[in-house]
Amino acid sequence: MDRSEIRKWLTTDDPTELATLWRMADEARRRCVGDAVYLRGLVEFSNQCDRKCTYCGVRAGADVPRYRMTGQAIVDCARRAAASDCGTVVLQSGEDPDLTAEWLADIIHRIKSETGQAVTLSVGERSDDELALWRQAGADRYLLRFETSDPVLYQRVHPPRPQESRNRFDVLASLRRMDYEVGSGVMVGLPGQTFDTLANDLAMFAELDLDMIGVGPYVEHPATPMGADREAFAAPAGHQVPADQETALKVVALTRLVCPDTNIPATTALATLDFAAGYEAALGRGANVIMVNMTPTDFRRLYEIYPAKACMRETADFHVKLKRRITSVGRTVGAGRGDSPRRETRIAARSEA
Ligand code: 5AD
């Protein structure tokens, strides 16, 4: 699918055409990754951050109490995740300047030896030395959304550190070199994002040959520069991508079509727009993974990258309900790690060459 075709799908609101898009995405999902839905246990272990992303509620300087969980508390969450059928634990934090590479390496090592889960990191732009140490400690995967392929918009929403030349694409290239499973993605409807930009983003997913692709709607946080003055950031009317459920679902479906054998989560942001049926909607349009929040509630409250996150309304037995919801739409709960089928294909191609 080329950019102009992607763009055409992004701008259609014809119900018959959309039904075709949903069907194509669901068929590609079934053919390429099957019916299993893999659960990942998400641990938001630190909300410390020294970046100033204009959309994010835990940006440096935001008025939120800061926390970093202890190693023991993080390992306990991983154990709970394992007991809830999460074959993967995702360790996520802000770009925490006081997090030491050795500290996190030790936690990765402990989780790998105690639960045997796949470990995914989502801790921002870090140095090659740190990434290599964590890979050595047993980390399997790394998530770093590039957020937008438009370099001007990127600079506006994600101010670089002084003298910094390394960007997120450089980090993604390092991760690939180190043989991580590489995940990325974008927000849909970010102020300033046009349909052309978003079509480029989707083409970029294929170019980067990603193992995981997370997309969700942008959710406005009033206590951020972008939330306080949306108009100042927005693209001209007619060009600005809306941050609504239908558009985000189109991006999920198109992602499945451009990257058929990658892992695609039904994201929390999508569930935030539709708490009752957001996960099911995404599962029926290409998604095959769900992240279950395992962060202790006292900390979860403080990890407010955007307001009213769906996980704030989830009860302690949410994973039980979620499994019922998965089977009620004709899918199965995946057993094991749920590695990227894409990665297996890439490795097979490498050994043939
Ligand atoms: N709305 C939606 N998604 C957001 N993220 C951060 N802030 C917001 C927001 N206001 C997403 C970013 C980031 C991921 C961890 O959460 O895409 O990469």
Residues whose N, C-alpha, C, O or C-beta is under 5 A from the ligand:
A	BS01	5AD	Y55 C56 R145 M187 P217 Y218 V219 E220 H221 A269 I305 Y306
